[in-house]
C-alpha cells in the first residue's frame, strides 16, 4: 500500500495539474482572469544603468530635446506646438467640419487630480470643488472606424461608427523608456508620455497626431464625466465596504459587533448568491462620476474646478475627462469642435455665472 501511494504521488507530480483538480482543492482562492492589454501597450520603462554622463552633457541633451520638441506646456508661456509638423493647426482648421449636433462625440482630456478646495457663490453659499490640471496633453494617433479594432470591446452602442483618438499626458525624458515605447510617438513628433488614454470620437471630430490639447477644450458651465481608479482600501469588512450599521458595541453577543449577520441563504436557494454584500477587497476599480459642472478655468496653469469632492482616485492620480452623456446636461451650444486651435484672447481666469470672482470686492461702503 505504501508503494502504491508513493507511485501515485510520483505520477501526480510528473503529470500537469488540470483545472478540475485545482478547483477541487479546498481552502484555495483561484486567481481572477487578467484582462488583455491594449494593442498599443508595450513595455514602457527600461532598466536604468549608470551611463556615466557628465552634467554638462545632460544639460546639452535637455537643450536639444527642448529645441526639437518644445518646452512642456506646464511651464508658463511655453509654445506647445511640435516644431516638426509645420502648419498642423492650419491644416486642421481647413478640414474642420461644421456638421455638429448634440450627439457628436469629441475627444476628452487626461488630467491630474490636485485636491479639493471650496468656492463661493455670489449669494454666499459655500461649495466644495475638485481641482484638475491638464498636464501636457497631445494627440498621439488617430484610428479611423475601419482601423479601430479594440482587444477589449467597450460597452458602446454602434461601436463601428466611432474612431479612436490616442492621447498622451506628461512628457518625460526619452532615456527613461524602451525603444519600442518611444516608437509610438514617432508619428506625432512629441516627447514620450507617461500616460496614454483612448477616446472614442465620431469621424468628423478626428485630430491629427501632434495636436496640443489644453483646458480651453472645455468651457465654464459645461458638464463633464470623469473616470478614474478608486482608492485601493484593501480587504475591508461589511461596515467599511458596504456601510453596515453593525450590532451594539456594549450590549449583545461579543463576536457580532462588526459582523454582517444572517445573509438569508436558507430555504430554496441554499447558497450564497452573486451580488451578496460580504467582506472583500475594496477600491482599485475604475469608476465614472457623471454630471459634474465646470465652475472655474485658469488658462495660465491649465487648471479647472469641477463641482463635487468625490472624484475617483487619490490625489496626484490621472483621470479621464469626457463631455457628459447625460441627456439633460449635454451641450446645447456648440463647444470648440473638435477642439480649440487658437487662443480666444479672453481673461486668464474665468468663472461660471453665479460664482464669486475673488478679484472683485465683497464688501462695499456707502458714503455718508
C-alpha positions as CSV (number, residue, x, y, z in Angstrom):
1,X,0.0,0.0,0.0
2,X,2.9,2.3,0.8
3,X,4.5,1.6,-2.5
4,X,1.2,2.4,-4.4
5,X,0.9,5.7,-2.5
6,X,4.5,6.7,-3.4
7,X,3.9,5.7,-7.1
8,X,0.7,7.7,-7.3
9,X,2.4,10.7,-5.7
10,X,5.3,10.5,-8.1
11,X,3.0,10.3,-11.2
12,X,0.9,13.2,-10.0
13,X,4.0,15.3,-9.8
14,X,5.0,14.4,-13.3
15,X,1.6,15.0,-14.9
16,X,0.3,18.5,-15.3
17,X,-2.5,19.7,-12.9
18,X,-5.8,20.2,-14.6
19,X,-8.3,23.0,-13.9
20,X,-10.7,20.4,-12.4
21,X,-8.1,19.3,-9.9
22,X,-7.3,22.9,-8.9
23,X,-11.0,23.7,-8.3
24,X,-11.3,20.6,-6.2
25,X,-8.6,21.9,-3.8
26,X,-10.2,23.3,-0.8
27,X,-9.0,26.4,1.1
28,X,-7.6,27.7,-2.2
29,X,-8.5,31.0,-3.9
30,X,-8.3,30.8,-7.7
31,X,-6.7,33.9,-9.3
32,X,-9.1,36.2,-11.3
33,X,-8.6,36.1,-15.1
34,X,-6.5,39.0,-16.2
35,X,-7.8,41.3,-19.0
36,X,-5.9,41.6,-22.2
37,X,-3.6,44.6,-22.6
38,X,-4.5,47.3,-25.2
39,X,-3.0,46.8,-28.6
40,X,-0.7,49.8,-28.2
41,X,0.6,48.5,-24.8
42,X,4.3,47.6,-24.9
43,X,6.9,47.6,-22.2
44,X,7.2,51.2,-21.1
45,X,10.2,51.6,-18.8
46,X,13.6,50.2,-19.4
47,X,16.2,49.1,-16.8
48,X,18.2,52.1,-15.7
49,X,22.0,51.7,-15.8
50,X,24.8,54.0,-14.9
51,X,25.7,55.7,-18.2
52,X,28.5,57.9,-16.7
53,X,27.2,61.0,-18.4
54,X,28.6,64.3,-17.1
55,X,26.3,67.1,-16.0
56,X,27.4,69.3,-19.0
57,X,26.3,66.5,-21.4
58,X,23.0,66.1,-19.6
59,X,22.2,69.8,-19.9
60,X,23.2,69.6,-23.6
61,X,20.8,66.7,-24.2
62,X,18.0,68.5,-22.4
63,X,18.5,71.7,-24.6
64,X,18.4,69.6,-27.7
65,X,15.2,67.9,-26.7
66,X,13.6,71.2,-25.8
67,X,14.7,72.8,-29.1
68,X,13.4,69.9,-31.2
69,X,10.1,69.1,-29.4
70,X,9.4,72.3,-27.5
71,X,9.1,73.0,-23.8
72,X,6.4,71.1,-21.9
73,X,3.1,73.0,-21.5
74,X,3.2,73.0,-17.8
75,X,5.8,75.8,-18.0
76,X,4.2,79.3,-18.2
77,X,4.3,80.9,-21.7
78,X,5.6,77.8,-23.4
79,X,4.8,77.1,-27.1
80,X,3.3,73.6,-27.2
81,X,3.1,73.0,-31.0
82,X,5.6,70.4,-32.3
83,X,8.1,72.1,-34.5
84,X,8.4,69.2,-37.0
85,X,4.7,69.3,-38.0
86,X,4.8,72.8,-39.6
87,X,1.3,74.2,-40.4
88,X,-0.6,71.5,-38.4
89,X,-3.1,73.8,-37.0
90,X,-3.9,75.5,-40.3
91,X,-4.5,72.1,-42.0
92,X,-6.9,71.0,-39.3
93,X,-8.8,74.3,-39.4
94,X,-9.3,73.9,-43.2
95,X,-10.5,70.3,-42.7
96,X,-12.8,71.2,-39.8
97,X,-16.4,70.3,-40.5
98,X,-19.3,72.2,-39.1
99,X,-22.0,69.5,-39.1
100,X,-22.1,69.4,-35.3
101,X,-25.1,68.2,-33.2
102,X,-25.6,67.3,-29.6
103,X,-24.9,63.6,-30.3
104,X,-21.5,64.1,-31.9
105,X,-18.6,62.8,-29.7
106,X,-15.3,64.5,-29.5
107,X,-12.0,63.7,-27.7
108,X,-11.5,64.1,-24.0
109,X,-8.6,65.1,-21.8
110,X,-6.2,63.4,-19.3
111,X,-5.9,65.4,-16.1
112,X,-4.1,65.1,-12.8
113,X,-6.2,65.3,-9.6
114,X,-4.7,68.1,-7.4
115,X,-7.1,68.4,-4.5
116,X,-10.3,69.7,-3.0
117,X,-10.9,73.4,-2.4
118,X,-14.0,75.5,-1.6
119,X,-15.6,78.1,-3.8
120,X,-18.4,80.5,-3.0
121,X,-21.5,81.7,-4.9
122,X,-22.4,85.3,-5.1
123,X,-25.2,84.8,-2.5
124,X,-22.6,83.5,0.0
125,X,-23.3,79.7,-0.4
126,X,-20.1,77.6,0.0
127,X,-19.5,74.8,-2.4
128,X,-16.7,72.1,-2.5
129,X,-14.9,71.6,-5.8
130,X,-12.1,69.5,-7.1
131,X,-9.1,70.9,-8.9
132,X,-7.9,69.1,-12.1
133,X,-4.8,70.1,-14.0
134,X,-4.4,69.3,-17.7
135,X,-0.8,68.2,-17.9
136,X,0.8,68.4,-21.3
137,X,-1.8,66.6,-23.5
138,X,-1.1,65.8,-27.1
139,X,-2.8,63.7,-29.7
140,X,-0.5,60.7,-30.4
141,X,-2.5,58.9,-33.1
142,X,-5.9,58.6,-34.7
143,X,-7.6,55.4,-35.7
144,X,-10.5,55.5,-38.2
145,X,-13.6,53.4,-37.6
146,X,-12.2,50.9,-40.1
147,X,-8.8,50.6,-38.4
148,X,-10.0,50.6,-34.8
149,X,-10.4,47.0,-33.6
150,X,-10.1,47.1,-29.8
151,X,-9.0,43.9,-28.0
152,X,-11.5,44.6,-25.2
153,X,-14.9,45.6,-26.5
154,X,-16.3,48.6,-24.6
155,X,-20.0,48.8,-23.8
156,X,-20.8,51.3,-26.5
157,X,-23.8,51.2,-28.9
158,X,-22.8,51.2,-32.6
159,X,-19.1,50.9,-31.8
160,X,-18.2,50.5,-35.5
161,X,-19.3,54.1,-36.2
162,X,-16.7,55.6,-33.9
163,X,-13.0,56.2,-34.4
164,X,-10.4,56.4,-31.7
165,X,-8.0,59.2,-30.6
166,X,-4.9,58.2,-28.6
167,X,-4.0,61.0,-26.2
168,X,-0.8,61.2,-24.1
169,X,-0.1,63.2,-21.0
170,X,3.0,64.1,-19.1
171,X,6.1,64.5,-21.2
172,X,9.3,62.8,-19.9
173,X,12.9,62.1,-20.9
174,X,13.1,59.5,-23.7
175,X,16.1,57.8,-22.0
176,X,13.7,56.5,-19.3
177,X,11.6,54.4,-21.7
178,X,12.2,51.5,-24.0
179,X,12.9,51.8,-27.7
180,X,9.5,50.2,-28.6
181,X,7.6,52.6,-26.4
182,X,9.3,55.6,-27.8
183,X,8.5,54.4,-31.3
184,X,4.8,55.0,-30.6
185,X,5.4,58.8,-30.6
186,X,7.4,58.9,-33.9
187,X,4.4,59.9,-36.0
188,X,3.2,62.7,-33.6
189,X,6.7,64.3,-33.1
190,X,6.3,64.9,-29.4
191,X,8.2,63.6,-26.4
192,X,7.2,60.2,-24.9
193,X,4.3,60.5,-22.5
194,X,4.0,58.9,-19.1
195,X,0.3,58.2,-19.5
196,X,-1.8,57.2,-22.5
197,X,-5.6,57.1,-22.9
198,X,-8.1,56.3,-25.7
199,X,-11.2,58.3,-26.5
200,X,-14.0,57.2,-28.9
201,X,-14.9,60.0,-31.3
202,X,-17.1,60.5,-34.3
203,X,-15.2,60.6,-37.7
204,X,-15.8,64.4,-38.1
205,X,-14.0,65.0,-34.7
206,X,-10.7,63.5,-35.7
207,X,-7.5,65.2,-34.7
208,X,-4.1,64.9,-36.4
209,X,-1.2,63.5,-34.4
210,X,0.7,66.2,-32.5
211,X,-2.3,68.4,-31.9
212,X,-2.0,70.0,-28.4
213,X,-5.0,69.9,-26.1
214,X,-5.4,72.2,-23.1
215,X,-8.1,73.4,-20.7
216,X,-9.8,75.6,-23.3
217,X,-11.1,72.3,-24.8
218,X,-13.9,72.8,-22.3
219,X,-15.9,75.9,-21.2
220,X,-17.1,77.1,-17.9
221,X,-20.6,76.0,-17.2
222,X,-20.2,72.8,-19.2
223,X,-21.0,69.4,-17.7
224,X,-18.4,66.6,-17.9
225,X,-18.0,63.0,-16.8
226,X,-14.8,61.9,-15.0
227,X,-13.4,58.4,-15.0
228,X,-10.7,57.2,-12.6
229,X,-9.5,54.4,-10.5
230,X,-10.8,54.5,-6.9
231,X,-8.5,54.5,-3.9
232,X,-7.3,51.0,-3.0
233,X,-8.6,50.2,0.5
234,X,-7.5,46.6,0.6
235,X,-9.6,43.9,2.4
236,X,-12.4,45.5,4.3
237,X,-15.4,44.3,6.4
238,X,-19.0,45.0,5.6
239,X,-19.2,48.1,7.8
240,X,-16.3,49.8,5.9
241,X,-17.1,48.3,2.5
242,X,-20.9,48.5,2.4
243,X,-21.8,50.8,5.2
244,X,-23.5,48.3,7.5
245,X,-24.6,49.6,10.9
246,X,-23.3,46.7,13.0
247,X,-24.7,45.5,16.3
248,X,-24.4,47.3,19.6
249,X,-20.9,47.7,20.9
250,X,-21.8,47.3,24.6
251,X,-24.9,45.1,24.8
252,X,-25.2,41.8,22.8
253,X,-23.1,38.9,21.7
254,X,-19.4,39.5,21.9
255,X,-18.4,38.3,18.4
256,X,-21.1,40.0,16.3
257,X,-20.3,43.7,16.8
258,X,-19.0,44.2,13.3
259,X,-20.3,41.1,11.6
260,X,-22.8,41.1,8.7
261,X,-25.3,38.9,10.4
262,X,-27.6,36.4,8.6
263,X,-27.3,36.6,4.8
264,X,-30.5,34.6,4.3
265,X,-29.0,31.6,2.5
266,X,-31.5,29.1,3.8
267,X,-34.6,27.8,2.2
268,X,-34.9,27.2,-1.5
269,X,-31.7,28.8,-2.7
270,X,-29.4,27.4,0.0
271,X,-26.3,29.1,-1.3
272,X,-24.6,32.5,-1.4
273,X,-26.0,34.2,-4.5
274,X,-23.8,36.5,-6.6
275,X,-24.0,40.1,-5.5
276,X,-24.3,39.4,-1.8
277,X,-22.8,42.1,0.3
278,X,-19.9,40.4,2.1
279,X,-16.4,41.3,3.2
280,X,-13.8,41.5,0.5
281,X,-11.4,43.8,-1.5
282,X,-12.5,47.4,-1.6
283,X,-11.4,50.0,-4.1
284,X,-8.9,49.9,-7.0
285,X,-11.8,49.8,-9.5
286,X,-12.5,52.1,-12.5
287,X,-15.5,54.2,-11.8
288,X,-17.1,57.1,-13.6
289,X,-18.7,60.1,-12.0
290,X,-21.2,61.9,-14.3
291,X,-22.7,65.3,-14.5
292,X,-20.0,67.5,-12.8
293,X,-20.1,71.2,-13.8
294,X,-17.0,73.2,-14.6
295,X,-17.2,76.3,-12.4
296,X,-13.8,77.9,-13.0
297,X,-11.0,77.7,-15.5
298,X,-7.4,79.0,-15.3
299,X,-5.7,79.2,-18.7
300,X,-2.3,80.1,-17.4
301,X,-1.8,76.9,-15.4
302,X,-4.3,74.7,-17.3
303,X,-6.4,74.0,-14.2
304,X,-10.2,73.5,-14.0
305,X,-12.5,73.4,-11.0
306,X,-15.4,70.9,-11.1
307,X,-18.2,70.5,-8.6
308,X,-18.0,67.7,-6.0
309,X,-15.4,66.2,-3.9
310,X,-15.8,62.6,-4.7
311,X,-13.9,62.4,-8.0
312,X,-12.5,58.8,-8.1
313,X,-8.8,58.4,-7.4
314,X,-6.1,59.6,-5.0
315,X,-4.5,63.0,-5.1
316,X,-1.9,63.2,-7.9
317,X,-3.5,60.4,-9.9
318,X,-4.6,60.7,-13.6
319,X,-8.3,60.9,-14.5
320,X,-10.1,61.0,-17.8
321,X,-12.5,63.9,-18.6
322,X,-15.3,63.5,-21.2
323,X,-18.3,65.5,-22.4
324,X,-21.2,64.3,-20.3
325,X,-23.6,61.7,-21.8
326,X,-26.5,62.7,-19.5
327,X,-29.3,63.8,-21.9
328,X,-30.5,66.8,-19.8
329,X,-26.9,68.1,-19.4
330,X,-25.5,67.8,-22.9
331,X,-24.1,70.8,-24.6
332,X,-26.8,72.8,-26.3
333,X,-24.5,75.5,-27.7
334,X,-21.7,74.1,-29.9
335,X,-18.4,73.7,-28.0
336,X,-15.0,74.1,-29.5
337,X,-15.3,71.3,-32.1
338,X,-13.2,69.2,-32.4
339,X,-11.1,71.3,-30.1
340,X,-9.9,74.9,-29.7
341,X,-6.9,75.5,-32.0
342,X,-6.2,79.2,-31.2
343,X,-6.4,81.3,-28.0
344,X,-9.7,83.1,-27.6
345,X,-7.9,86.1,-26.1
346,X,-10.2,86.4,-23.2
347,X,-9.5,86.5,-19.5
348,X,-7.0,84.2,-18.0
349,X,-9.2,83.2,-15.0
350,X,-12.8,82.6,-15.9
351,X,-15.7,81.9,-13.5
352,X,-19.1,80.5,-14.3
353,X,-22.2,82.5,-13.8
354,X,-23.3,82.9,-10.2
355,X,-19.8,82.2,-8.7
356,X,-17.8,84.9,-7.0
357,X,-14.6,86.1,-8.5
358,X,-12.1,86.7,-5.7
359,X,-10.5,89.6,-7.6
360,X,-13.7,91.6,-7.1
361,X,-14.5,93.2,-3.7
362,X,-17.0,91.6,-1.4
363,X,-17.8,94.5,1.0
364,X,-19.0,97.9,-0.2
365,X,-19.0,101.1,1.9
366,X,-21.5,103.8,1.1
367,X,-20.5,107.4,1.5
368,X,-22.4,109.4,4.2
